[in-house]
Amino acid sequence: MKRFTHTIIHPILSFLFVAVFCSFVGVSTAYATSASITVSGNEGAIPLSASATFSAYTHCDSSGNCVTVNSGTLHVYQDNSCIGGSSGNGSADWATTLNGGVMSQGTHTFLAIATDSEGVTATSDASIVIDNTPDVSAVIGKTEGDMNVHGTVDFKENIAGYEGTVYLYIQYNTGGFSCYGYKHYEGSAPTDWTWEEIVGSKLNTGTMPQGNHTLRVLATAANGTNKSKDYPFTIDNTPDVSAVIGKTEGDMNVHGTVDFKENITGYEGTVYLYIQYNTGGFSCYGYKHYEGSAPTDWTWEGIVGSKLNAGTMPQGNHTLRVSATGANGTNKFKDYPFT
């Protein structure tokens, strides 16, 4: 009898042990929890996708009833901030499109974390580098009249608005930079720009002050990254003027030529006529505005409105002064003694 009892009790104890163990612990069919993440490109529209698979766990109670659980969650992070996720049974997927045009400069890291029903985790990461520094250039066509300032700009793509902005500045001599205008640009291919389309008018050197100045072109991308280039230029609007005294009897026939630099918004300059009798002060007899940037003839009669009559002048040594003033205020004069 003792031997018979032993052979029956052993299988019963074995069954109870397995039932209790499975009821409280469960059995995993496979430890397959995993995660993957993929990011493609670093400009414009950047596809980002992540996926996860979850382990299946079988749980049995003391009565032999078993349930298989294979649920889990997927979380996706960008630079330590959660940007999305999903959950599912067996697997989960999540995807989005990033806008590289507004992402900050530098390295961005993306992390996928898969967590199954038992708390087992798996991770996967990927990184990209964003560099949205624009490229910009300018050409100064000339330093007389319309400067014909133009250039090109190249921005990285922004899928949610304009790609960037071009700003135009000028520094006169050693002063500060003054902004003359700006314009937003769309498109990620090299784009032409002009001063006139950005500011709304031509850049007129005729009224600029004399000296060494600097044009600055600044391009700012949608993510705030900017690049600037400086272009020095010199303005010299000094006119050239000359006179001839035909004779010193009767009508003196005073005449000459003047040459002004171009002014695209009005007359180029003004000629003033003075005479100093003996050692007295200079007296202005008249002036006239002139248009045109080519050498131009002038006469005393054309400026003053009458001939210069030597017959009524006082005796002595006198001086004719011819002064030419450009549109920007720069002047030049020459003196011509006569007796």
TIDO-736529 format. One record per residue (C-alpha): x, y, z; residue in one letter. Coordinates in steps of 0.05 Angstrom, whole numbers, plus 5000, padded with zeros to 4 digits. Last residue first. Example, Ala and Ser with C-alpha at 12.3 -4.5 7.8 and 13.67 -1.06 7.14 Angstrom:
// residues 2
527349795143s;524649105156a;
***
This chain:
// residues 339
584578653693t;582777923697f;583777353748p;580276693735y;578276283797d;575975573796k;570575233839f;568674533860k;562674303898n;559773693932t;552573823955g;549773143935n;546473433872a;553273703850g;555574423861t;559574803807a;562975463824s;565875953773v;569776533803r;571777143762l;577177553795t;578878303790h;585078723783n;583479453775g;578879973744q;571579923760p;566879563712m;562179953668t;565479793601g;566979073619a;559678893607n;557878173625l;551978023580k;545077923609s;540777353636g;545477133691v;546076393672i;545176403596g;548777073591e;554776823629w;555076213583t;554675453595w;556774853555d;555274153582t;559873553593p;555472943599a;551472773662s;545173143643g;541073673677e;543574363696y;541174843749h;542975583740k;546276113782y;546976863784g;551277473797y;554277243864c;558777763895s;565777573921f;568678043973g;573078633960g;580378633941t;579778873869n;572778703846y;570977983863q;566077673813i;561677063823y;557976573778l;554375953805y;553275313766v;548374803794t;547974043793g;545173403764e;537873593760y;532873103789g;531772393812t;536871993771i;542872423789n;548772303742e;555572603757k;556573323734f;560873613679d;561174363667v;563674763608t;565475493596g;563176193578h;564876913591v;563977343529n;567077973561m;562078403525d;565579083520g;572979013533e;576378483576t;576077913526k;573677193518g;574277003591i;573976243589v;571275803644a;571975103672s;568074613714v;568773893736d;563873613787p;565873223849t;560972653856n;565972173886d;562471573918i;566570973939t;564370253947f;565269703999p;561169063993y;559368694057d;556467994060k;551367714109s;548867034131k;542966854174n;539866274212t;532966454239g;529465794222n;525966104161a;532766334134a;535667034141t;539667354084a;543567994097l;546468434042v;550968994067r;553169574022l;558969964050t;561170694041h;567571064027n;566471804016g;561972343987q;554772354008p;549572023963m;544972453921t;547472243853g;548671533876t;541371363868n;539270663889l;533070533847k;526270503881s;521670003914g;526569753966v;526369003951i;524569033877e;529169623864e;535169323900w;534768703857t;533967963871w;535367323833d;533566653864t;537866023873p;532965443883a;529265323949s;523165743932g;519666313967e;522766983983y;520867504036h;523168224022k;527168744060y;528469494058g;533270064067y;536369844133c;541470344160s;548470114181f;551970574230g;556671134212g;563871084189t;562971304116n;555671164099y;553470464119q;548170174074i;543369594089y;539169114048l;535268534079y;533467884044v;528367424076t;527466664079g;524066034054e;516866284053y;511665844086g;510365144113a;514764684071i;521065084083n;526564914033e;533765144043k;535165854017f;539366103959d;540166843945v;542467203882t;544667913866g;542868613846h;545169333856v;544169753793n;547870353821m;543070823786d;547071463775g;554471363784e;557770813826t;556670233779k;553669533776g;554569353849i;553768593850v;550968203909a;551467503939s;547467063986v;547866344011d;543066124065p;545165734128t;539865204138n;544564684168d;540764124202i;544563504223v;540762844229i;540562304282s;537561604292a;535561194353d;532660514370s;530160264437t;527359634469a;523359564533t;520558994576v;515059264620g;511058614620e;505858874572s;511159104522d;514859764519t;517860014453a;522060654455i;523861034391a;529061584396l;530562164348f;536862584355t;537663284324h;544563564309t;545364294293g;541264894269q;534164954292s;528464644253m;524265124212v;526164904142g;527064184162g;519564094167n;518463404196l;513662904164t;510362394210t;510061654224a;507861164278w;507360404279d;505359884331a;506259134337s;503558494369g;497458834397n;497659584391g;499860254417s;501960924386s;507061484392g;508462214385g;513062814394i;516062644463c;521563134480s;528662864494n;531663144429d;525962854388q;522362284422y;517861724396v;513661274442h;511160584423l;506360194468t;505059464481g;500158884474s;501958144465n;497657804519v;496057054514t;490756784562v;490756084593c;485455724634n;488855124669g;484555154731s;490155454772s;490656044724d;494756084661c;498256704631h;501456684562t;506057264543y;507057524472a;512957984460s;511758654426f;514058914358t;515459654347a;515560164291s;518160864277a;517761334218s;520562024202l;520062334132p;523763004124i;520263524081a;525164094070g;532363914084e;535863384128n;534262734094g;530862084116s;529261894188v;528261164208t;526560864275i;526360144300s;523959804363a;523959094391s;520158624438t;521457914414a;521957524480y;517756944454a;512056494480t;512456814548s;509556394605v;505856684664g;508456834734v;502656774783f;497956274750s;503555934713c;507255764777f;500855534813v;498955074756a;505954794748v;506554644822f;499554334826l;501053874767f;507553624799s;504153504865l;498753084832i;503952684792p;507652504856h;501452314898i;499451714856i;506251344855t;507251454930h;500551174949t;501850514912f;508650414947r;505550515015k;500050005000m;
***
